[in-house]
Amino acid sequence: MHIFNGNVVCPRCDGNGLVYKSRVVDLDLIIYICDECEASWQNEEIILNEFQDLSAFLQDKGLVYEDVRFVDLGYDWKK
């Protein structure tokens, strides 16, 4: 995992995005999302070959991206 200025760099888009923590209200679940490419992870281990596109993740859970409520928990989740 690569850290830049205290934030986690997205391995999928090779440094173009940062990963923030978010709560999916409809699932009562915490996920980690790249602010550039919307790669998502279900745990704090941000590894390239373990991401899922956010829209595909939500669809697998029976949700539509446009209808989902998120709570942004910020970028400073990794100390």
N, C-alpha and C positions, 0 to 999 in steps of 0.2 A: 504494500500500500504506500503510495507516494503522498506526502504532505507538503503543501505550499502555504506559507503564512498561517499555519495552524489549521488549514482546511484540507480535506481529502480531495485529491485530484482524481477525476474519472479515468479509469484505465481504458475504457472503450473509445472515448474520443481523444485520447492521447494528450491530455492537458488542456483541452479547450473548455472543459466544464468542471465544476466543483460539485461534490456530492453533499446534499443536505438531508436532514432527518425530517420525516413527515409522518403524521398519523392519518391513516385512512379511517375517517369517522364511521363510514358504513360497515367496515369490517372490524373496527376497534383493534387495529393492527398498526404497528410501527414499521415503516419501510424507509429505505435510503434511495434517493433519486438524484440523478445527474441533472443539473440545471440547463445543460446544453442539449444532450441527446436523449434524455429521458430513459436512460438505462436505469433499472431498479434492482435492488437487492433486499432480501428479507432479513438480513442480519448485518452486523458491523464488519464482517469480513468482505471487503470490497475487492473482489477478484475478477479479472477479466472474463474468464470462461464460466462464471456463475451468475451473470446478470440475465435479466429478462426485460424486454421492452415493457414500459409501463402500461401501455394500452393492451398488450397481450396478457400481462399479469392480471389486470382488472377484468378482462374478458374471461379468463380462466375461472375467475371468482364469480362470474355471472353479472358483472357490472359494466356500465357504459361510462367511458371517461368523462363525458360532458355532464353526467349526473352525479359524479362522486364528489363528496366533500372532503377536503384535505385541511389539516391544521399544520402549518409550517412550524417546525420546531428548531429551525436554524442550521447554520453551518458549523457551529463550534461544538459539535457532539463528540468529537474525537480529541482527547487530551493527550 
